[in-house]
Amino acid sequence: MVKTIKLIGILEYMDAIEEVMSVEEYIEKATEKGYKVGVERMPGDTMTTMKIYKETDYKKEER
């Protein structure tokens, strides 16, 4: 069976919340649970966008 990833959520992580938990800690916890994490940060932005993905088996959709 072929594996794919499916987007299950997007999290906007503000810089101010890093006092509670860093982006690295959040990513580590998510990946420990088997999720894939994409990280985007625009220069000068005050937040980091994390896209959370789940690995799934590919199933061909019927038309």
DSSP file (Angstrom, degrees, kcal/mol; ACC not computed):
  #  RESIDUE AA STRUCTURE BP1 BP2  ACC     N-H-->O    O-->H-N    N-H-->O    O-->H-N    TCO  KAPPA ALPHA  PHI   PSI    X-CA   Y-CA   Z-CA
    1    1 A M              0   0    0      0, 0.0     2,-0.3     0, 0.0    58,-0.1   0.000 360.0 360.0 360.0 142.1    0.0    0.0    0.0
    2    2 A V        -     0   0    0     56,-0.3    56,-3.4     1,-0.0     2,-0.4  -0.667 360.0-138.2 -86.9 138.0    1.2    3.5   -0.8
    3    3 A K  E     +A   57   0A   0     -2,-0.3     2,-0.3    54,-0.2    54,-0.2  -0.770  25.9 170.2 -97.4 140.7    1.6    6.0    2.0
    4    4 A T  E     -A   56   0A   0     52,-2.9    52,-2.9    -2,-0.4     2,-0.4  -0.834  29.1-117.5-133.6 174.3    0.5    9.7    1.7
    5    5 A I  E     -A   55   0A   0     -2,-0.3     2,-0.4    50,-0.2    50,-0.2  -0.948  19.9-158.3-118.2 144.4    0.1   12.6    4.1
    6    6 A K  E     -A   54   0A   0     48,-2.5    48,-2.4    -2,-0.4     2,-0.4  -0.977  21.9-121.7-122.7 129.8   -3.2   14.3    4.8
    7    7 A L  E     +A   53   0A   0     -2,-0.4    46,-0.2    46,-0.2     3,-0.1  -0.550  34.4 169.9 -69.1 123.9   -3.4   17.9    6.3
    8    8 A I  E     -     0   0A   0     44,-2.9     2,-0.3    -2,-0.4    45,-0.2   0.549  58.0 -10.8-113.3 -11.6   -5.4   17.7    9.5
    9    9 A G  E     -A   52   0A   0     43,-1.2    43,-3.0     2,-0.0     2,-0.4  -0.937  46.9-136.1-179.8 157.4   -4.8   21.2   10.9
   10   10 A I  E     -A   51   0A   0     -2,-0.3     2,-0.5    41,-0.2    41,-0.2  -0.991  19.7-164.9-125.2 132.4   -3.0   24.5   10.8
   11   11 A L  E     -A   50   0A   0     39,-3.1    39,-3.0    -2,-0.4     2,-0.7  -0.973  11.3-152.9-122.4 124.2   -1.8   26.2   14.0
   12   12 A E  E     -A   49   0A   0     -2,-0.5     2,-0.7    37,-0.2    37,-0.2  -0.870  18.6-161.7 -93.2 113.0   -0.7   29.9   14.1
   13   13 A Y  E     -A   48   0A   0     35,-3.4    35,-2.7    -2,-0.7     2,-0.1  -0.859   6.8-145.7-106.1 107.0    1.8   30.0   17.0
   14   14 A M  E >   -A   47   0A   0     -2,-0.7     3,-1.0    33,-0.2     4,-0.4  -0.389  16.8-126.1 -71.8 145.9    2.4   33.5   18.3
   15   15 A D  G >  S+     0   0    0     31,-2.7     3,-1.6     1,-0.2     4,-0.2   0.857 107.6  63.2 -57.7 -37.0    5.9   34.5   19.5
   16   16 A A  G >  S+     0   0    0     30,-0.3     3,-1.1     1,-0.3    -1,-0.2   0.782  94.4  60.2 -62.9 -27.8    4.5   35.5   22.9
   17   17 A I  G X> S+     0   0    0     -3,-1.0     3,-1.9     1,-0.2     4,-1.8   0.617  79.2  87.4 -77.7 -11.2    3.3   32.0   23.7
   18   18 A E  G <4 S+     0   0    0     -3,-1.6    -1,-0.2    -4,-0.4    -2,-0.2   0.727  74.8  71.5 -59.6 -20.0    6.9   30.7   23.5
   19   19 A E  G <4 S+     0   0    0     -3,-1.1    -1,-0.3    -4,-0.2    -2,-0.2   0.837 106.0  37.0 -62.0 -32.4    7.1   31.6   27.2
   20   20 A V  T <4 S-     0   0    0     -3,-1.9     2,-0.3     1,-0.3    -2,-0.2   0.915 139.8  -9.5 -84.7 -50.5    4.9   28.6   27.8
   21   21 A M  S  < S-     0   0    0     -4,-1.8    -1,-0.3     4,-0.0    -2,-0.1  -0.958  71.3-125.7-153.3 130.7    6.2   26.2   25.2
   22   22 A S     >  -     0   0    0     -2,-0.3     4,-2.1    -3,-0.1     5,-0.2  -0.307  26.7-113.4 -74.6 160.7    8.6   26.7   22.4
   23   23 A V  H  > S+     0   0    0      1,-0.2     4,-2.7     2,-0.2     5,-0.2   0.903 119.2  55.6 -57.7 -41.7    7.9   25.9   18.8
   24   24 A E  H  > S+     0   0    0      1,-0.2     4,-2.5     2,-0.2    -1,-0.2   0.897 106.5  49.4 -60.2 -41.7   10.5   23.2   19.0
   25   25 A E  H  > S+     0   0    0      2,-0.2     4,-2.4     1,-0.2    -1,-0.2   0.908 111.4  49.4 -64.6 -41.5    8.9   21.5   22.0
   26   26 A Y  H  X S+     0   0    0     -4,-2.1     4,-2.3     2,-0.2    -2,-0.2   0.931 112.4  47.4 -63.2 -45.2    5.5   21.5   20.2
   27   27 A I  H  X S+     0   0    0     -4,-2.7     4,-2.8     1,-0.2     5,-0.2   0.914 111.0  52.0 -61.9 -42.9    7.0   20.0   17.1
   28   28 A E  H  X S+     0   0    0     -4,-2.5     4,-2.0    -5,-0.2    -2,-0.2   0.920 110.8  47.2 -59.9 -45.2    8.8   17.4   19.2
   29   29 A K  H  X S+     0   0    0     -4,-2.4     4,-1.0     2,-0.2    -1,-0.2   0.900 113.6  48.1 -64.5 -41.0    5.6   16.4   21.0
   30   30 A A  H  <>S+     0   0    0     -4,-2.3     5,-2.1     1,-0.2     3,-0.4   0.914 113.0  46.8 -66.4 -43.3    3.6   16.2   17.7
   31   31 A T  H ><5S+     0   0    0     -4,-2.8     3,-1.5     1,-0.2    -1,-0.2   0.830 105.0  60.3 -70.8 -30.5    6.3   14.1   15.9
   32   32 A E  H 3<5S+     0   0    0     -4,-2.0    -1,-0.2     1,-0.3    -2,-0.2   0.824 103.6  52.7 -61.6 -30.4    6.5   11.7   18.9
   33   33 A K  T 3<5S-     0   0    0     -4,-1.0    -1,-0.3    -3,-0.4    -2,-0.2   0.400 128.5-100.3 -86.8   2.4    2.9   11.0   18.4
   34   34 A G  T < 5S+     0   0    0     -3,-1.5    21,-0.5     1,-0.3    -3,-0.2   0.498  78.3 133.2  96.6   4.5    3.6   10.1   14.7
   35   35 A Y      < -     0   0    0     -5,-2.1     2,-0.4    19,-0.1    -1,-0.3  -0.534  50.8-131.8 -86.9 156.0    2.4   13.4   13.1
   36   36 A K  E     -B   53   0A   0     17,-2.3    17,-3.2    -2,-0.2     2,-0.4  -0.849  21.5-155.4-102.3 143.5    4.4   15.2   10.4
   37   37 A V  E     -B   52   0A   0     -2,-0.4     2,-0.4    15,-0.2    15,-0.2  -0.980   9.2-163.3-129.0 125.7    4.9   19.0   10.9
   38   38 A G  E     -B   51   0A   0     13,-2.8    13,-2.9    -2,-0.4     2,-0.4  -0.890  14.8-157.6-101.4 136.4    5.5   21.7    8.2
   39   39 A V  E     +B   50   0A   0     -2,-0.4     2,-0.4    11,-0.2    11,-0.2  -0.957  12.4 179.3-122.0 131.0    6.8   25.0    9.6
   40   40 A E  E     +B   49   0A   0      9,-2.8     9,-2.7    -2,-0.4     2,-0.4  -0.993   2.8 174.8-129.1 136.4    6.5   28.4    7.8
   41   41 A R        -     0   0    0     -2,-0.4     7,-0.1     7,-0.2    -2,-0.0  -0.946  18.6-148.0-142.8 120.7    7.8   31.7    9.1
   42   42 A M    >   -     0   0    0      5,-0.4     3,-2.1    -2,-0.4     5,-0.2  -0.660  36.8 -96.5 -85.2 140.2    7.7   34.9    7.1
   43   43 A P  T 3  S+     0   0    0      0, 0.0     3,-0.1     0, 0.0    -1,-0.1  -0.322 109.8  12.4 -56.4 132.4   10.5   37.5    7.8
   44   44 A G  T 3  S+     0   0    0      1,-0.3     2,-0.1    -3,-0.0    -2,-0.0   0.404  96.4 133.2  81.7  -2.3    9.3   40.1   10.3
   45   45 A D    <   -     0   0    0     -3,-2.1    -1,-0.3     1,-0.1     3,-0.0  -0.461  54.8-143.1 -80.3 154.4    6.2   38.1   11.3
   46   46 A T  S    S+     0   0    0     -2,-0.1   -31,-2.7    -3,-0.1     2,-0.3   0.258  78.5  53.5 -99.9  10.9    5.3   37.7   14.9
   47   47 A M  E     -A   14   0A   0    -33,-0.2     2,-0.4    -5,-0.2    -5,-0.4  -0.975  68.0-136.4-143.9 159.6    4.0   34.1   14.5
   48   48 A T  E     -A   13   0A   0    -35,-2.7   -35,-3.4    -2,-0.3     2,-0.5  -0.948  19.5-141.8-113.3 133.2    5.0   30.8   13.1
   49   49 A T  E     -AB  12  40A   0     -9,-2.7    -9,-2.8    -2,-0.4     2,-0.5  -0.853  17.0-169.2 -97.6 125.4    2.5   28.7   11.0
   50   50 A M  E     -AB  11  39A   0    -39,-3.0   -39,-3.1    -2,-0.5     2,-0.5  -0.962   7.2-159.1-115.6 128.7    2.6   25.0   11.7
   51   51 A K  E     -AB  10  38A   0    -13,-2.9   -13,-2.8    -2,-0.5     2,-0.5  -0.929  11.9-150.3-106.3 125.3    0.8   22.6    9.4
   52   52 A I  E     -AB   9  37A   0    -43,-3.0   -44,-2.9    -2,-0.5   -43,-1.2  -0.832  15.4-172.5-101.9 128.1    0.1   19.2   11.0
   53   53 A Y  E     -AB   7  36A   0    -17,-3.2   -17,-2.3    -2,-0.5     2,-0.4  -0.873  13.5-150.7-120.9 151.6   -0.1   16.2    8.7
   54   54 A K  E     -A    6   0A   0    -48,-2.4   -48,-2.5    -2,-0.3     2,-0.4  -0.978  21.9-124.9-120.7 133.4   -1.1   12.6    9.4
   55   55 A E  E     +A    5   0A   0    -21,-0.5     2,-0.3    -2,-0.4   -50,-0.2  -0.625  39.6 171.4 -77.8 131.8    0.3    9.7    7.4
   56   56 A T  E     -A    4   0A   0    -52,-2.9   -52,-2.9    -2,-0.4     2,-0.3  -0.901  38.5 -98.3-136.0 163.7   -2.4    7.5    5.7
   57   57 A D  E     -A    3   0A   0     -2,-0.3     2,-0.3   -54,-0.2   -54,-0.2  -0.683  47.0-112.5 -79.3 136.4   -2.7    4.7    3.3
   58   58 A Y        -     0   0    0    -56,-3.4     2,-0.4    -2,-0.3   -56,-0.3  -0.532  34.0-172.6 -73.7 131.3   -3.6    6.0   -0.2
   59   59 A K        -     0   0    0     -2,-0.3     2,-0.3   -58,-0.1    -1,-0.0  -0.992  24.4-125.6-126.4 125.0   -7.1    5.0   -1.4
   60   60 A K        -     0   0    0     -2,-0.4     2,-0.3     1,-0.1    -2,-0.0  -0.505  27.3-129.8 -69.4 127.2   -8.1    5.7   -5.0
   61   61 A E        -     0   0    0     -2,-0.3     2,-0.2     1,-0.1    -1,-0.1  -0.589  18.6-122.5 -80.2 139.5  -11.3    7.7   -5.0
   62   62 A E              0   0    0     -2,-0.3    -1,-0.1     1,-0.1     0, 0.0  -0.565 360.0 360.0 -80.2 144.5  -14.1    6.4   -7.2
   63   63 A R              0   0    0     -2,-0.2    -1,-0.1     0, 0.0    -2,-0.0   0.426 360.0 360.0-101.0 360.0  -15.4    8.8   -9.8
